[in-house]
Amino acid sequence: MTYLLFFITNASVFSVGGMGEDMSVFRMPFYGLQNQAQLQFVISPEFNFIAKNGDFRNCYWTNPFMLNMQIPLSDRLLLSVGNTERFDQSSDIYMARDQLTMHLLADGGIEEFRAQVNANLPIAEFFGAGSYLFGTAREIWEYDVGDYISVDSFNYEYYGTVFSAGFRYRFAALAYEGLGRVTMSLTSGDTSFDLPQRLTVGLIPVLGEYKFKILFEHSFWNGYKSPNRFQLGFARGGYQIAYSFNPWYYNGITEHGLSVGRVLPLKNIGFIGLDLQTTYRSRGGLMELKVIPQLKLTLEEIFSRRRK
């Protein structure tokens, strides 16, 4: 008799395969006319709850941290630099079939250091950006057949680059990302592969105190799916809400997301953003709910006082 038991103990099974979970979707890097320096700290703990065929299995959490800085170069030029997570490859999976049991423990991924220049000209706002990609990942595979146990470990090192550019005219925006290439280093040698090209079209109209956001995104990636994604958002008086549909580039995974947020001013400091993001993803009978309470602290007025 053949049976299959699939049990997730610590991290998302959806991060297994391909490059892992793509964390860079739905970016719209336009800032408008801004003449104040900013320093932003972002804390985004992630809580994941996993179930198969309706049965709760386990949960796990991680705590990514991001730092971003914006520096005005002139009245119409703005330089921004910062780090973010590009691909998440963490997973912890146990599987049993007949007399074979297998345990896969993986952690790490690819980080991104991004430098960007925005030019706010009378006709439109333009941006150009370049990113250096780097990171490490580790996999430990343990096989157990009867009294025999085998353990294999693999260590990966990643480095690469990717570039993007775009413009915004009034409430319409267009961004393109391409020329991305990553090299994966193993003890047996290096392997290089291209990252997907990505086209993003956005409509961000402002009607009085109401601000709307409509984003459409298409990725072009040889060897994987080229999904179409979209996001709908609405903001008013410091409150904001958004829905996103994000089919993944492999394994037939569909993902729906909902986020709500509130921006509060901090006297003589800047402002603070409080966001709650929830994501539901599924494939077959496997389901996962990810909850991210995000805190954004933006400092800006302290830099103005120092210049005075």
SVG drawing of the C-alpha trace seen along z (x, -y; Angstrom):
<svg xmlns="http://www.w3.org/2000/svg" viewBox="-13 -78 47 80">
<polyline fill="none" stroke="black" stroke-width="0.4" points="0.0,0.0 1.4,-3.4 0.6,-6.5 1.8,-10.1 2.0,-12.3 2.9,-16.0 3.6,-18.1 4.9,-21.6 6.7,-22.3 8.1,-25.7 8.1,-27.6 6.2,-28.1 6.1,-25.2 5.4,-27.7 8.9,-29.0 10.3,-25.7 11.1,-25.6 12.3,-28.2 13.8,-31.2 11.5,-31.2 8.8,-33.7 9.1,-36.9 8.9,-39.8 9.3,-42.6 5.9,-42.8 3.7,-45.9 6.4,-48.6 5.6,-52.1 8.7,-54.2 7.4,-57.7 7.6,-60.3 6.5,-63.6 8.2,-66.9 10.0,-66.5 12.7,-68.7 13.2,-67.1 15.6,-64.4 13.9,-61.3 15.1,-58.3 12.7,-55.4 12.8,-52.3 10.5,-49.4 9.7,-46.4 7.6,-43.7 7.1,-40.5 5.5,-37.8 3.2,-35.2 2.2,-32.2 -0.6,-29.7 -0.7,-26.6 -3.4,-24.0 -3.9,-21.0 -7.4,-19.9 -8.9,-22.0 -6.6,-20.6 -4.4,-23.1 -0.7,-22.1 1.6,-24.7 2.6,-28.4 6.0,-30.2 7.2,-33.8 10.1,-35.8 11.1,-39.4 12.4,-41.3 13.9,-44.7 14.3,-47.4 16.1,-50.8 15.5,-53.5 16.9,-57.0 15.9,-59.8 18.3,-62.7 17.3,-65.8 20.1,-66.6 18.4,-69.8 14.9,-71.2 14.0,-68.6 16.4,-65.7 16.0,-63.1 18.3,-60.3 17.0,-57.3 18.9,-54.2 17.8,-51.3 17.6,-47.5 14.7,-45.1 14.1,-41.4 14.0,-40.2 13.4,-36.4 12.6,-34.3 13.8,-30.7 13.1,-29.6 11.3,-26.3 11.0,-23.5 9.2,-20.4 8.7,-16.9 7.4,-14.2 6.9,-10.5 6.1,-7.9 6.0,-4.1 9.3,-3.4 11.0,-6.7 10.9,-9.8 12.5,-13.1 13.1,-16.3 14.1,-19.5 15.4,-22.5 16.2,-25.6 16.8,-29.2 18.1,-32.4 17.4,-34.0 18.3,-37.0 18.5,-40.6 18.5,-43.8 20.4,-47.0 18.7,-49.6 19.9,-53.1 17.4,-55.3 17.3,-58.9 14.0,-60.7 13.7,-63.8 10.6,-65.8 10.5,-67.9 7.7,-70.2 6.5,-67.7 6.6,-64.6 8.4,-62.7 11.2,-60.2 13.2,-57.7 16.1,-55.3 17.3,-52.7 19.9,-50.0 20.1,-47.2 22.8,-44.9 21.5,-41.5 23.3,-39.4 22.5,-36.6 23.2,-33.2 20.9,-30.1 21.4,-26.7 19.6,-23.4 19.8,-20.4 18.2,-17.2 17.8,-14.2 16.6,-10.8 15.5,-8.0 14.9,-4.5 14.6,-1.9 17.8,-2.0 19.7,-3.9 20.0,-7.7 21.6,-10.0 22.1,-13.7 23.2,-16.1 23.8,-19.8 24.1,-22.5 25.2,-26.0 24.4,-28.7 25.8,-32.1 24.0,-34.7 25.1,-37.9 23.7,-39.9 22.2,-43.1 18.9,-44.4 17.8,-47.8 14.5,-49.7 13.2,-53.0 9.9,-54.7 7.9,-57.9 4.7,-59.4 2.6,-62.0 -0.2,-63.4 -2.1,-60.4 -0.7,-57.8 2.6,-55.9 4.7,-53.4 7.7,-51.4 9.9,-48.7 12.4,-46.4 14.9,-44.3 18.5,-43.4 18.4,-41.3 20.9,-38.5 21.9,-36.4 24.8,-34.1 24.5,-31.2 27.7,-29.8 28.2,-26.3 31.4,-24.3 30.9,-22.5 30.8,-25.8 28.8,-28.8 25.4,-29.0 24.0,-32.2 20.4,-32.9 18.2,-35.8 15.6,-37.4 12.2,-38.2 11.4,-41.4 8.5,-43.3 6.2,-45.9 4.0,-47.9 1.2,-50.3 -0.4,-52.4 -3.3,-54.9 -3.2,-57.0 -5.9,-59.7 -6.6,-62.2 -10.2,-63.5 -10.3,-66.1 -9.2,-64.3 -9.7,-60.9 -6.7,-59.0 -7.1,-55.9 -4.5,-53.4 -4.9,-50.9 -1.8,-48.8 -1.4,-46.2 1.8,-44.2 3.1,-41.6 6.3,-39.5 8.1,-37.9 10.3,-35.0 11.5,-32.2 11.1,-28.8 8.4,-29.9 4.9,-31.3 4.5,-35.0 1.7,-36.0 -0.6,-39.0 -1.1,-40.7 -3.2,-43.7 -3.7,-45.8 -6.6,-48.2 -6.2,-50.8 -8.0,-53.7 -6.8,-56.3 -8.4,-59.2 -7.4,-61.3 -4.4,-59.1 -6.4,-55.8 -5.7,-53.4 -6.9,-50.0 -5.8,-47.8 -6.6,-44.5 -4.0,-42.6 -4.2,-39.5 -0.8,-37.8 -0.5,-34.5 3.0,-33.1 5.4,-32.3 5.5,-28.6 3.6,-25.6 0.1,-27.0 0.0,-29.0 -2.7,-31.8 -2.5,-34.5 -5.0,-37.1 -4.0,-40.0 -5.7,-42.6 -4.0,-45.5 -5.3,-48.3 -3.2,-51.2 -3.1,-54.4 -0.6,-57.2 -0.1,-59.4 2.0,-62.6 4.6,-62.8 5.2,-66.4 8.7,-67.7 9.8,-64.3 7.9,-63.0 5.2,-60.4 4.5,-56.8 2.7,-54.3 0.7,-51.3 -0.3,-48.6 -1.9,-45.2 -1.4,-43.0 -3.1,-39.6 -2.3,-37.2 -4.1,-34.0 -2.4,-31.6 -3.4,-28.1 -2.5,-25.2 -4.7,-22.1 -5.7,-21.3 -2.7,-23.2 -3.6,-26.6 -1.6,-29.3 -2.5,-32.6 0.2,-35.1 -0.4,-38.1 2.1,-41.0 1.7,-43.9 4.0,-46.5 5.5,-49.5 7.0,-52.4 8.8,-55.2 9.8,-58.1 12.0,-60.9 12.2,-64.1 11.6,-67.3 14.7,-66.7 16.9,-67.0 15.2,-70.3 15.9,-71.7 19.6,-70.8 20.0,-72.6 18.6,-75.7"/>
</svg>
